[in-house]
Amino acid sequence: MTFSEGNPTQYSTSLLRSFQIQLRVIGALLMREILTRYGRHNIGFLWVFGEPMLFTLGITIIWNLMNVTHGKNVSITAFAITGYSSLLLWRNCSNRIIKAIEANHSLLYHRNVRVFDVFAARLLLEIAGATASAIVLTILFVQIGLMQAPADIIIALIGFLLQAWFAYSLSLIVGAASERSEFVERVWHIVTYLALPFSGTFFMVDWLPKSVQKYIMWVPMVNGTEMIRHGYFGSTIKTHENPVYFTLLNSVLFLIGLAMVKECGQRVEPE
């Protein structure tokens, strides 16, 4: 903090100081979200990682018991983990963000708490859970021999980060829209279910007819999932992803999301 020369009782906050304050606010909201959702009993905050991990693990076990095959070069376990870990990012984030402000409106009476901070804390929690789930399950199954280590961890990581960015940007839009209309709350869960068959979780683009591939590539989540699988399987399979398109789309969605969150804050934040 630096005191102004005209009036020593007034001060201006530097950009760095503002950033530090916002980080502390988001950190406090994050801890509050963990305690509110999971409490202090049993394994407590470990459910942040355990819940998505159990979901992915359950699907992987079911597919292995059913002996579902996706080609001789594709491990069932690896296919399930790469697909469902990607799915959990955008689906859980967008579902959890709905009506987040309505449930935490009293927090906005604190001077440093803004709508963006509430959204950010909830979304970071979901992304952390999905990320930890993917890492733990990958290490576990590699150690017991159900899948190989990723062929190119850098490509897989970039794909996962782009998918997380998409989930974050999309959720900002959904969260802000849900505070404006209950229609979004009613419909969005249905939309996520309808989007599942087109998300790339259950298929790879190369398996589809050529006439369909150019259209399915317009679906954002498909690019992220394909890139994650490219990083995992390497040259043993052929993937179709467009990271340039995905990055540009994420940038546009993120700017739209920020604008909508700002407008939402002007409506719901106390004067």
N, C-alpha and C positions, 0 to 999 in steps of 0.2 A: 504494500500500500504506500502511495506517495501523497503527501499533503500538498494541496494547492497553495501557491504563494499568497493569493488574495485572502484566503480564509483558512487558517490552520485547523479548524474543526471539520472542514470538509476534505474529502479525499477521493481520489480517482483510482479505480482498480485496473491494474495492468491486464493485458490479454493473458499472460501466463498465469497470473493470480486467479483470473476468472476461470481459466481452464482447470486449475487445481481445485477450485471450489466446486465446479461442476462434477469433477471426478469423485470428490468426497460425497457429494449429494447422491450420485448414481450408486456409489458403493454402499451407502447407508440404505438406500431404497432396495438394493439387491439383497442385502442381509435381511431386511424387513420382509421382503417377498419370500425368501427361503423359510423364515420362521413362521410366517403366516400360512404358507402352503403345506409345509412338512412338519412344523413343530420341533420340539426337542426330544420327543420320545422315539423309542426303537433306534433305527439308524439315522433318523433326522434328515439332515441336508443331503445325505448320500443318495436319497431317492431322486435327487436332481439328475444323477447319473444312472441310478439303478432302474428307474422307470422306462426310459427309452431303450436301455440295454436289454431289459427283460422282453420288451416288445420285439426287438430285432432278433433276439435269441430264440424266442418262441417261433417266429416265422421260419428262421433257419432250420430249426429242428423239424418242423412240420414238412418243409420241402425235402429234407433229407430222408425222413421216414416214408414219404410218398414217392421217393426216388425220382423226383422231377429232374429232367435233363434239359440242358440248354446248349448242347453241342459238346463235342469231345474236348475242346480247348477251354471250356468254361466250367469252373468249379461251382457247384450248386451253392456251397457255403459262401464263397466270395461274391457270387452274383447277388445273393440275398443281402449280405452286409452292405455292399456298395449301393444297392438299390434302396433299401429301407433306411439306411443312415441318411441318404440324400432326401428321401421322402419326409423323414421326421423333421428336417430343418424347416422347410417351407410350410408344411402342414401344421405342425405344433405351434410355430411362431404366429402364424396368421390366426389360428383358432384361439390362442391364449391372449392375444392382444385385444380382442373384442371386449368392449365395455370396461377396459382397464381403468379409465378415468372415473367412471361412475363408481367403481369400487374403492377408489383412492382419492376421491374429490377433497376430502378434509385435509390431505397433505398439501394441497395447493395453497393453503393459507400461510404456509411457511414462505418467507420471502424468496429463498433461493431454489425452491422446488417449482419446476415447470412441467408442462405436459410432456415435452420431449424426454425429460428425465425419467418420468414414470414409465413411458414406453420403452426407453432404452434399457432400464433395469430388467423389465420383464423379458424383453427379447434376448438380452445377453444371457439370461438364465437358461432360456430354452436352447440357445445355440451352444452354450457350454455343456449342457446335458447331452445333446446329440453328438457333439464332438468327442466327449469323454467316452460315450457308448461305443462309437466307431473305433476309437483307439484301443480300448480295453478288449473288445471282442476280436479285433484283428490280431492283437498280440496273443490272446488266448488260443485262438484257432490255429495260428501259425505254430505255436509251441506244441500243440497236440497233433499237428499234422493234417488238419482238415482243409487247410488252404496254404498257399505259398505266400511268401512276403511280397509286397508290391514291387512291380518291375521298375517303376519310376516314381518314387515318392514325391518328387517335386511337382510333376504334372498332376498327380492325384491331389496334392495339397492345394495347388492353384485352383483346380476344379472345385474342391470343397469350399474354398474361400469365396469363389464366385457364386456358388450356390447359397452360401450363408449371406452374402451381400444381397442376393436376390430376395431371400427370405426376409431379411431386415427391411429392405425397401418396400416390398409388397405389404408387409405387416404395418408399416407406418401409414400407408394408404388405407388399409382395411380398418385399422384402429381409429383413425381420424374420422372415417366415414361412419363407423358404428356409433360414434358419439353424436352424430348428426341425425341418424335415422335408425329406428329399430328394425327396419326392413333388412339392413345389412346383417344384423345379428341373426335373424331368422333364416336368411338365405345362404350365408357364407358357408356354413357347415355342409350344406347340400352341394354347393359348388366344389368344395374340396373333394368330396366323394366322387362327383362326376368327372373331376380332373384326373383321378387316379389312373384310369386306363391309358391316359395320354401323357403321363408324366415321365415315362421311361423306366419306371420301377420294375415293370414286369416283362420288358422286352428290350432289345437293342435295335437301333435304327437299321443296321445292316440286314436284319432278318425280315424287314418289311419289303413289300414290292417297291420297285424304283419309282413308280408313279406316286407313292405315298410318302416316300422319304423326304422329298423337298418341302412337303407341307408340314410334316411332323417336326421338322427342324425349326419352325417358327415358334414352337412351344418352348418357352424359356427353360423350364426345368430339365427338358431332354438334353440340352447342351451341357448343363452341369453334370448330370448323371453320366453321360457319355464320356466326358472328360475325366471324371473320377475313375471310370472303368478303363479308360485308356491308360491312365497312370498305374492302375493295379495290374491289368493283364498284359500290357505292353504290346509287342508285335504279334502275339499269338492270336489276336482278334483284330477285326477292322471296326473302328469307331468313326462316327460322324459328328463332330462338334464344331461350332463356330465361335471361338472365344472372343473375337472382335465384336460380333453382333451381340453376344451375351453381355459383354462389358458396357457397350453403348446403351443397351436396354436397361441395365442396372443403374447406369448414371441418370438416365431420364426418369426412371421410377423413383430413384432416391430424391431427386430434385422435386418431383411432384409430391412425394411423401412429406418432405420438409415444408413445402408450401402449405399442404393441408394441415399438418401439425401446428404450424404457426397460426393459421386461421382458427383451428380448434382451440388453441390457447387463448386467443382473443375473446372467444365466446364463453369459455368455461372457467378461466382463471379469475379468482376474486380480484376486485379493484384494490 
